[in-house]
């Protein structure tokens, strides 16, 4: 800014590139946390087995499906609930690993 650049130009050319790794890591970790949060979803979603056509309609959610299938009386549904739980756990783990790799790639600033 001392050389005549505007505040927005300085932010977009200096601050954002310097913080890009941290921003991406934070976004991915928050995405993984949201995917893993199940209790609020179970209490607030009405549940639907199919994809919803709009925002005001119930929609399908993996944690809600796991809960429904886990409390069902059918053994086949129990196996599907365990499989869906494994898929959810794998998705959260993958996003966390990718976020850690992005953070580790940045490394310390050169002197």
C-alpha positions in Angstrom: 0.0 0.0 0.0 3.0 2.3 0.5 3.7 2.1 -3.2 0.2 3.3 -4.2 -1.8 0.0 -4.4 -5.3 0.0 -3.2 -6.3 -1.8 -0.1 -8.2 -4.5 -2.0 -5.3 -5.0 -4.5 -2.8 -5.4 -1.6 -5.1 -8.0 0.1 -5.6 -10.0 -3.1 -2.0 -10.0 -4.2 -0.2 -10.2 -0.9 -2.4 -11.5 2.0 -4.5 -14.1 0.2 -1.6 -15.9 -1.5 0.3 -16.0 1.7 -2.6 -17.4 3.6 -3.9 -19.7 0.9 -2.6 -22.9 2.5 -4.1 -22.0 5.8 -7.4 -21.0 4.3 -7.7 -24.3 2.3 -6.7 -26.4 5.3 -9.3 -24.6 7.5 -12.0 -25.1 4.9 -11.3 -28.8 4.4 -11.1 -29.5 8.2 -14.4 -27.7 8.7 -15.9 -29.7 5.9 -14.7 -32.9 7.5 -16.1 -31.8 10.8 -19.5 -31.0 9.3 -19.6 -34.4 7.6 -18.9 -36.1 10.9 -21.5 -34.1 13.0 -24.4 -36.5 13.3 -26.4 -35.5 16.4 -27.6 -32.1 15.2 -28.5 -33.6 11.8 -30.5 -36.4 13.4 -32.6 -33.9 15.4 -33.1 -31.3 12.7 -33.6 -33.3 9.5 -36.8 -35.0 8.6 -35.1 -37.6 6.4 -35.8 -38.7 2.9 -34.5 -41.6 1.0 -34.1 -39.6 -2.2 -32.4 -36.4 -3.2 -34.6 -33.4 -2.5 -35.8 -31.1 -5.3 -35.6 -27.9 -3.1 -34.2 -26.3 0.0 -37.4 -26.6 2.0 -37.9 -30.3 1.4 -36.4 -33.2 3.4 -33.2 -34.5 1.9 -31.1 -37.7 2.2 -28.2 -37.6 4.7 -25.7 -40.4 5.4 -25.7 -40.1 9.2 -29.5 -40.1 9.3 -29.5 -43.2 7.1 -27.0 -44.9 9.3 -29.2 -44.3 12.4 -32.4 -45.6 10.7 -30.7 -48.7 9.4 -28.9 -49.4 12.7 -32.1 -49.4 14.8 -34.0 -51.5 12.2 -34.9 -55.1 12.9 -33.3 -56.4 9.7 -29.8 -57.9 9.7 -29.2 -56.8 6.1 -29.9 -53.2 7.1 -27.5 -53.5 10.0 -24.7 -54.5 7.6 -25.6 -51.6 5.4 -25.4 -49.3 8.4 -21.9 -50.5 9.3 -20.9 -50.1 5.6 -22.3 -46.5 5.5 -20.5 -45.7 8.8 -17.2 -46.9 7.3 -17.8 -44.8 4.2 -18.5 -41.7 6.3 -15.4 -42.4 8.5 -13.3 -42.9 5.3 -14.5 -39.6 3.8 -13.7 -37.7 7.0 -10.3 -39.3 7.3 -9.5 -38.6 3.6 -10.4 -34.9 3.9 -8.3 -34.6 7.1 -5.3 -36.2 5.4 -5.6 -34.0 2.4 -5.8 -30.9 4.6 -2.7 -32.0 6.5 -0.8 -32.5 3.3 -1.7 -29.1 2.1 -0.6 -27.6 5.4 2.7 -29.6 5.4 3.5 -28.6 1.8 3.6 -24.9 2.8 6.5 -25.4 5.2 8.2 -22.6 7.1 8.9 -19.2 5.5 12.4 -18.7 4.1 14.7 -16.3 5.9 
